[in-house]
Amino acid sequence: MNPPDRLHAWQCIGCGRLDAPQPCVGVCEDRRVELVPAAEYQRLWDRHQAALALLQRIAHVQPRAGQFEAAWTAVQADARRCLAPADGNAAEPGP
């Protein structure tokens, strides 16, 4: 997975105004910031939430006696879905 494209801009530390590609000539004090497209951010946020849900499950679920292998197989399937690219192509095989 490639990181999202970034746009470099300037943001005023006082009023929050954004200006790109160079700072304004006003009286504001600007700091350089990086912006990403909202759709890319949302895609990454959704993957993050799915990974957290999977970690919650791993941390708090106790398989019934004799069911560890089945439970682990189910968790692995969920992890593969979590790692699969959004475009539906198969994920790269791991070690």
Secondary structure, 3 states (H helix, E strand, C coil): CCCCCCEEEEEECCCCCEECCCCCCCCCCEEEEEECCHHHHHHHHHHHHHHHHHHHHHHHCCCCCCCHHHHHHHHHHHHHHHHCCCCCCCCCCCC
